[in-house]
Amino acid sequence: MADDPSVVLSTLLGSCVSTCLFDPISKVGGLNHIILPNDLSTDPFDLMVQVNAMECLINALLKQGAMRSRLVAKVFGGANMIGSLASVGEKNTEFVFSFLNDESISVEGQDVGGTKARNIRFEPTTGRVRLKVVIDQPLEVTKRTCKKLQGSELELF
């Protein structure tokens, strides 16, 4: 969450879903990154994690001068990345859209589903989102991009 024009929030999404919320009048925005803990769960407490993530984001924006009635959303992610857990992305997406509908927050942009990961860069003071679909390619590890730690561990930077 930020109200500084120089800040860009970024995240990488697979089956997770991010909601970018923005108030165009107060020019404050933020994003979250959520995933259901288990795609087969029927336990209502599992949904509390997602509800909490949405409510925390909204409350943080309200503290920065946003008004709930002016919030607009952009939703990203929810890909089916893993065969046996294919419904996780779909369930995450369904949750977010249901929550936003229940809270009367309009969705002005979305890119959800499919099978590819996404990288998003959100400018919280403008509401602008840049999306890049991540193509399946192995990571090239070179001496310039990593340093060897103990054993077989690598630190990428």
Beta strands, then each sheet from edge to edge (+ up, - down):
strand 1: 9-13
strand 2: 17-23
strand 3: 28-31
strand 4: 72-77
strand 5: 106-112
strand 6: 117-123
strand 7: 128-134
strand 8: 146-148
strand 9: 154-156
sheet 1: 1+ 6- 7+
sheet 2: 3+ 2- 4+ 5+
sheet 3: 8+ 9-
end
